[in-house]
Amino acid sequence: MGFIIPDHALMPVSKGDKRNNLCSAAYGQSPVRNAPAVIVISSVYEKTTVKYGERGVRYVHMEVGHTAQNIYLQSVSLHIGTVFIGAFDDDKVKNILYMPRNENPLGIMPVGRID
């Protein structure tokens, strides 16, 4: 199920298992298909660039790194695994997750049991 975050609350935007489609969009990387949960980190650059200009893009990428680090740290504390996947077709991910045109997927993190 996909979620958006208006007013700091999660709301479903679609139903169904998107892992096979996301795996295909991620050029067949099997952790995306096999993980029990997949986190897609995305951004609307204009929310930051409106205040910081083009430098805001850099700040967004820094925040993506911080977010990924926190997911890694939480995964370790829960004794589960994750990996940051940056190789994927942006347009396919956007279509699969019904992202608005101005939202950009920046990373995919499958999380789950370590084999």
Sequence and secondary structure as in RCSB ss.txt:
>XXXX:A:sequence
MGFIIPDHALMPVSKGDKRNNLCSAAYGQSPVRNAPAVIVISSVYEKTTVKYGERGVRYVHMEVGHTAQNIYLQS
VSLHIGTVFIGAFDDDKVKNILYMPRNENPLGIMPVGRID
>XXXX:A:secstr
 EEE GGG  EEEE S  HHHHHHHTTT HHHHHSSEEEEEEE THHHHHHHTTHHHHHHHHHHHHHHHHHHHHH
HHTT EE  B  S HHHHHHHTT  TT EEEEEEEEE   
